[in-house]
Amino acid sequence: MKSGDAMVISVLTFAVCFLLRSLIVQLTCIFLGYKEKNPRVVDIGLIALIVLPNVLMLYAHNITSVAVKLAIIIAYYIGCFFLYTAIYRKINLKILYIYLLTINTPQIYANITKQIFSENRYSDLLAFLLEALVLGSILIYIKRKKYEVFVQHLVEALPKKLYILVLGLTYIASIFVMGSTRPNHDLYVRVLLIPSMIGLMIVLFSIIRTSISETEKTLSVNILSKQIENQIEYYNKINSIYDEFRCFRHDFKNHILCLRSLISAGETERAIEYMNEIEVLSSVEKKKFDTGNIIVDALLSDKSEKALASNTRLDFKGFVPTSGISNADLCIIIANAVDNAIEACAKDSSNEEKVITANADFKRGYFFFRISNPMFEKVKINDKNKVVTSKEDKSRHGFGVSNIVRVANKYNGSAEISADDGVFTLDVQLLLDSSIEA
């Protein structure tokens, strides 16, 4: 390469690397919620010091000594890390993580661009340019959507283990790509293949395990949120009844005075009429359900009102115990079962009344619960006794029966579903624990 061409490549490399490092600094400030504390001129100077070795290392290919190359690379990485901490004016694990990530990603881009340019200077320049375009696009997207605060909360919420797994995965990918592009490919395969494969399997297993754990937490939060909503509605109904009694008590003395005056005047018939009027005013709505468990009574009352919106009647018979099973687990079973039944009935477009039939019983330590509802579309049940959800968002739906099965297993019981002759039926059988108070 001519000296003039080399100078042009050096200038372009410096400019692209300066842009790349500036983008990394801006994204880091967004992700970690940092604010620039240094004067702009100082930050520009620090970024220039970080970039300058990138240009000098373009000529490091002429160095034949492996020890000298290794010493230059180590000195460069240590120096860059301290320059980054000077920009952020902080030293913590978050900055170290981002720094380790940023020194690895250029290698991945470089391994790809080497397939286009055999000359290292050209391939490195193209790698820096590609990375700058990717990071620039991310930065523009975040700023246009005003996602800065959202991104910061996301960074705080994600498990720390996940960051380590992502970092390990990028390094393993880098090793694979680097090994495939080296002239001594066979040596890389022999030395790095087995350790890399083991590391890759560990990373993938850990990611799957972390994802499952987060999904279980999300499901638990959703269930608890639903239970809290039901309890709040139940307490609101109790408060409404209390207000009615308080209003009646306020007028009770006046009613007694009126009755006393009517009886004293011999107006017996008018007194009886007045008493009938008071009885109407003081009457409290009769409980719709009497299962033996006040929490389940409130739950069924709430679900019954929702069922009426789709011209559906909830018919419940039987007894629900107050011991041997927690109220939370009872709510999971009954709420999910009734919700699914109401949703199935709501798919009927006719004005005919639908009936959801539910029965509960408690015998010899076992709690039995059965619920049936008419079906208005085809229901698929797979080999694992699970309903194949018909909803488009399959990642968020189809958990109702799964949650019921989970609770049934917890009590050494079973939950069986069937769909025959246009009727969907769920049968639950639980072995209750006498030590548990609902």
C-alpha positions in Angstrom: 0.0 0.0 0.0 1.3 3.4 -0.9 2.1 5.9 1.9 -0.6 8.3 0.6 -3.3 5.6 0.7 -2.1 4.5 4.1 -2.5 8.1 5.4 -6.1 8.3 4.0 -6.9 5.0 5.6 -5.5 6.2 8.9 -7.5 9.4 8.8 -10.7 7.6 7.9 -10.1 5.0 10.6 -9.6 7.7 13.2 -12.7 9.5 12.2 -14.9 6.4 12.2 -13.5 5.2 15.5 -14.0 8.6 17.0 -17.7 8.4 15.9 -18.0 4.8 17.2 -16.5 5.6 20.7 -18.7 8.7 21.0 -21.8 6.6 20.3 -20.7 4.1 22.9 -20.3 6.9 25.5 -23.7 8.3 24.7 -25.4 4.9 24.8 -23.7 4.0 28.1 -24.9 7.3 29.6 -28.4 6.4 28.5 -28.3 2.7 29.7 -26.7 3.5 33.1 -28.4 6.9 33.6 -25.1 8.7 33.8 -24.8 12.4 33.1 -21.8 14.0 31.5 -19.8 15.8 34.2 -16.6 16.7 32.3 -16.4 19.7 30.0 -17.1 18.8 26.3 -13.5 19.6 25.3 -12.2 17.2 28.0 -14.4 14.3 26.8 -13.4 14.9 23.2 -9.7 14.7 24.2 -10.3 11.5 26.2 -12.2 9.9 23.3 -9.3 10.9 21.0 -6.8 9.2 23.3 -9.0 6.0 23.2 -9.2 6.1 19.4 -5.5 6.9 18.6 -4.2 3.4 19.5 -6.8 1.9 17.0 -5.0 3.8 14.2 -1.6 2.8 15.5 -2.6 -0.8 15.8 -3.3 -0.9 12.1 0.5 -1.1 11.7 1.0 -3.6 14.4 0.6 -6.4 11.8 4.2 -5.7 10.8 5.4 -6.7 14.3 6.4 -10.3 14.3 7.1 -10.8 18.0 4.1 -12.4 19.7 5.3 -11.1 23.1 5.5 -7.5 21.9 2.0 -7.8 20.2 0.5 -9.2 23.4 2.1 -6.4 25.6 0.8 -3.7 23.2 -2.7 -5.2 23.3 -2.8 -5.5 27.1 -1.5 -2.0 27.6 -4.1 -0.7 25.1 -7.0 -2.4 26.9 -5.9 -1.3 30.3 -5.3 2.3 29.1 -8.7 2.4 27.4 -10.5 1.2 30.5 -9.0 4.0 32.6 -9.9 6.6 30.0 -13.5 5.4 30.0 -13.6 5.7 33.8 -12.3 9.2 33.4 -15.1 10.0 31.0 -17.8 8.6 33.3 -15.9 9.6 36.5 -16.9 6.3 38.0 -15.4 2.8 38.4 -17.9 0.0 38.8 -18.8 -3.4 37.4 -21.4 -1.9 35.0 -18.7 0.1 33.2 -16.4 -2.9 33.2 -19.1 -5.0 31.6 -19.8 -2.5 28.9 -16.1 -2.1 28.3 -15.6 -5.9 27.9 -18.6 -6.0 25.6 -17.2 -3.2 23.4 -13.8 -4.7 23.0 -15.3 -8.0 21.8 -17.9 -6.8 19.3 -15.4 -5.2 16.9 -13.7 -8.5 16.6 -16.9 -10.1 15.5 -17.4 -7.4 12.8 -13.8 -7.7 11.7 -14.0 -11.5 11.3 -17.0 -10.9 8.9 -15.4 -8.0 6.9 -12.2 -10.1 6.4 -14.3 -12.2 4.1 -14.7 -9.1 1.9 -11.2 -7.5 2.2 -8.0 -9.5 2.6 -6.1 -6.3 3.5 -6.4 -5.9 7.3 -6.6 -2.1 7.2 -9.6 -2.1 4.9 -11.4 -4.9 6.8 -10.8 -3.1 10.1 -12.1 0.2 8.7 -15.3 -1.5 7.4 -15.8 -3.3 10.7 -15.6 0.0 12.6 -18.0 1.6 10.2 -20.6 -1.3 10.4 -20.5 -1.2 14.2 -21.0 2.6 14.2 -24.0 2.3 11.9 -25.6 -0.3 14.2 -25.0 1.7 17.4 -26.0 4.9 15.7 -29.3 3.4 14.6 -30.0 2.2 18.1 -29.2 5.6 19.6 -31.5 7.4 17.0 -34.3 4.9 17.7 -34.1 5.4 21.5 -34.1 9.2 21.3 -36.9 9.4 18.7 -39.1 7.1 20.8 -38.0 8.8 24.0 -37.2 5.4 25.5 -34.4 6.7 27.8 -36.2 6.1 31.1 -37.7 2.8 29.8 -34.2 1.5 28.9 -32.8 2.5 32.3 -35.6 0.6 34.1 -35.0 -2.4 31.8 -31.3 -2.5 32.5 -32.1 -2.4 36.3 -34.8 -5.0 36.0 -32.9 -7.7 34.0 -31.2 -10.4 36.1 -27.4 -9.9 36.6 -26.8 -13.4 35.5 -28.3 -12.7 32.1 -25.7 -10.0 31.4 -22.9 -12.5 32.2 -24.4 -15.0 29.9 -24.7 -12.6 27.0 -21.1 -11.5 27.5 -20.0 -15.2 27.5 -22.1 -15.9 24.4 -20.5 -13.1 22.4 -17.0 -14.2 23.3 -17.8 -17.8 22.3 -19.3 -16.6 19.0 -16.2 -14.4 18.4 -13.9 -17.4 19.0 -15.8 -19.5 16.5 -15.8 -16.9 13.8 -12.2 -16.0 14.4 -11.2 -19.7 14.2 -13.0 -20.2 10.9 -11.1 -17.3 9.2 -7.6 -18.2 10.3 -5.2 -20.0 8.0 -4.4 -22.5 10.7 -8.1 -23.4 11.0 -7.5 -27.0 12.0 -5.4 -25.9 15.0 -8.1 -23.6 16.2 -10.7 -26.3 15.9 -8.7 -28.8 17.9 -7.8 -26.4 20.6 -11.0 -24.3 21.0 -13.8 -26.5 19.7 -14.5 -28.6 22.8 -14.1 -25.8 25.4 -16.3 -23.5 23.3 -19.0 -26.1 22.8 -19.0 -26.8 26.5 -19.2 -23.1 27.3 -22.0 -22.6 24.7 -24.1 -25.4 26.2 -23.7 -23.9 29.7 -24.7 -20.5 28.5 -27.7 -21.8 26.6 -28.9 -23.9 29.5 -28.5 -20.9 31.9 -30.5 -18.6 29.6 -33.3 -21.2 29.3 -33.3 -21.6 33.1 -33.3 -17.8 33.7 -36.2 -17.4 31.2 -38.3 -20.1 32.9 -37.7 -18.5 36.3 -38.8 -15.1 35.0 -41.9 -16.6 33.4 -42.9 -18.3 36.6 -42.4 -15.0 38.5 -44.6 -13.2 35.9 -47.4 -15.8 36.2 -47.3 -15.6 40.0 -47.5 -11.8 39.9 -50.5 -12.0 37.5 -52.3 -14.5 39.8 -51.6 -12.4 42.9 -52.8 -9.2 41.1 -56.0 -10.9 40.1 -56.6 -12.1 43.7 -56.0 -8.6 45.0 -58.5 -7.2 42.6 -61.1 -9.8 43.7 -60.5 -9.0 47.4 -60.8 -5.2 46.8 -64.1 -5.7 45.0 -65.3 -8.0 47.8 -64.4 -5.3 50.4 -66.1 -2.6 48.3 -69.3 -4.7 48.4 -69.1 -5.1 52.2 -68.5 -1.4 52.5 -71.6 -0.7 50.4 -73.7 -2.9 52.7 -72.3 -1.1 55.7 -73.2 2.3 54.2 -76.8 1.1 53.8 -77.0 0.0 57.4 -75.5 3.3 58.6 -78.0 5.3 56.6 -80.9 3.2 58.0 -79.5 3.6 61.6 -79.5 7.3 61.0 -83.2 7.4 60.4 -84.1 4.6 62.8 -85.1 6.9 65.7 -87.4 8.9 63.4 -89.0 5.7 62.2 -89.7 4.7 65.8 -91.2 8.0 66.7 -93.6 7.8 63.7 -94.6 4.2 64.5 -95.2 5.2 68.2 -97.4 8.1 67.2 -99.4 6.0 64.8 -100.0 3.2 67.3 -100.9 5.7 70.0 -103.5 7.2 67.7 -104.9 3.8 67.0 -103.8 3.8 63.3 -102.8 0.2 63.4 -103.2 -0.4 59.6 -101.2 2.6 58.7 -98.6 1.5 61.2 -98.3 -1.9 59.5 -98.0 -0.3 56.1 -95.3 2.0 57.5 -93.4 -1.0 58.9 -93.6 -2.8 55.5 -92.1 0.3 53.9 -89.3 0.3 56.4 -88.7 -3.4 55.8 -88.2 -2.7 52.0 -85.8 0.1 52.8 -83.7 -2.0 55.2 -83.6 -5.1 53.1 -80.2 -6.2 52.2 -79.5 -8.0 48.9 -79.6 -11.8 49.4 -76.3 -13.7 49.0 -76.2 -15.2 45.5 -73.9 -18.0 46.6 -73.5 -19.8 49.9 -70.6 -22.3 49.5 -69.4 -22.3 53.1 -66.4 -20.2 52.2 -67.0 -16.4 52.2 -64.0 -15.7 49.9 -65.3 -18.1 47.3 -68.8 -16.6 47.8 -67.5 -13.2 46.9 -65.5 -14.6 44.0 -68.5 -16.4 42.5 -70.7 -13.3 42.9 -68.2 -11.2 41.0 -67.9 -13.8 38.2 -71.6 -14.2 38.1 -72.1 -10.5 37.3 -69.5 -10.6 34.6 -71.2 -13.7 33.1 -74.4 -11.8 32.8 -72.8 -9.5 30.2 -72.8 -12.4 27.8 -76.2 -13.6 28.8 -74.7 -16.4 30.9 -75.9 -17.8 34.2 -73.5 -19.3 36.7 -75.2 -22.2 38.6 -73.2 -23.4 41.6 -74.1 -26.2 44.0 -72.1 -27.8 46.8 -69.7 -27.0 49.6 -66.2 -25.4 49.6 -64.0 -26.2 52.7 -62.3 -23.5 54.7 -59.4 -25.6 55.8 -56.9 -28.0 54.1 -56.3 -25.6 51.2 -55.3 -22.0 51.1 -57.7 -19.4 49.8 -55.1 -18.4 47.2 -55.1 -21.9 45.7 -58.9 -22.0 45.8 -59.0 -18.8 43.9 -56.5 -20.0 41.3 -58.7 -23.1 40.6 -62.2 -21.6 40.7 -61.3 -18.2 39.2 -59.4 -19.7 36.3 -62.1 -22.3 35.7 -65.0 -19.9 35.7 -63.1 -17.3 33.7 -62.4 -19.9 31.0 -66.1 -20.9 31.0 -67.3 -17.3 30.8 -64.9 -16.7 27.9 -66.2 -19.8 26.1 -69.8 -18.7 26.5 -69.1 -15.2 25.3 -68.2 -16.6 21.9 -71.8 -17.4 21.2 -73.4 -14.7 19.0 -77.0 -15.6 19.8 -79.2 -14.1 22.5 -80.0 -17.5 24.1 -79.1 -17.9 27.7 -76.1 -20.1 28.5 -75.6 -22.0 31.7 -72.3 -22.7 33.5 -72.7 -25.6 35.9 -70.3 -25.9 38.8 -70.4 -28.5 41.6 -68.1 -28.8 44.7 -68.0 -31.5 47.4 -65.7 -32.5 50.3 -65.5 -36.2 51.3 -63.0 -38.2 53.3 -60.3 -35.6 53.0 -60.8 -35.0 49.3 -62.1 -31.9 47.6 -63.9 -32.4 44.3 -64.7 -29.6 41.9 -66.4 -30.0 38.5 -67.4 -27.2 36.1 -69.1 -27.6 32.7 -69.9 -25.0 30.0 -71.2 -25.2 26.4 -68.7 -24.8 23.6 -69.2 -22.6 20.5 -66.0 -23.4 18.7 -63.8 -26.4 18.3 -61.5 -27.1 21.3 -58.3 -29.0 20.9 -56.8 -31.0 23.8 -53.3 -32.3 23.3 -51.7 -35.5 24.6 -50.5 -33.7 27.7 -54.1 -32.8 28.8 -53.7 -29.2 27.8 -56.0 -26.9 25.9 -54.4 -25.6 22.7 -55.3 -21.9 22.9 -57.0 -20.3 20.0 -55.9 -16.8 20.9 -53.4 -15.0 18.6 -51.1 -14.0 21.5 -50.1 -17.5 22.6 -47.3 -16.3 24.8 -49.8 -14.6 27.2 -52.7 -17.0 27.1 -53.4 -20.7 27.7 -52.1 -20.6 31.2 -55.5 -21.0 33.0 -55.7 -24.8 32.9 -51.9 -25.1 33.4 -52.2 -23.1 36.7 -55.1 -25.4 37.8 -53.0 -28.5 37.1 -50.1 -26.9 39.0 -52.2 -26.5 42.1 -53.7 -30.0 41.7 -50.2 -31.5 41.7 -49.3 -29.4 44.7 -52.1 -31.3 46.6 -51.3 -34.7 45.2 -54.5 -34.5 43.1 -55.5 -34.4 39.5 -57.2 -32.1 36.9 -58.8 -33.7 33.9 -60.4 -31.9 31.0 -62.7 -33.2 28.3 -64.7 -31.7 25.3 -67.5 -34.0 24.3 -70.9 -33.4 22.7 -70.5 -29.6 22.7 -69.7 -29.4 26.4 -66.3 -28.6 28.0 -65.8 -30.2 31.4 -63.0 -29.7 34.0 -62.8 -32.2 36.9 -60.5 -31.4 39.8 -59.7 -33.7 42.7 -57.4 -32.6 45.6 -56.2 -34.4 48.7 -56.4 -31.6 51.4 -53.9 -31.1 54.1 -55.5 -30.8 57.5 -52.7 -28.6 58.7 -53.5 -25.8 56.3 -55.9 -23.1 57.3 -57.7 -21.3 54.5 
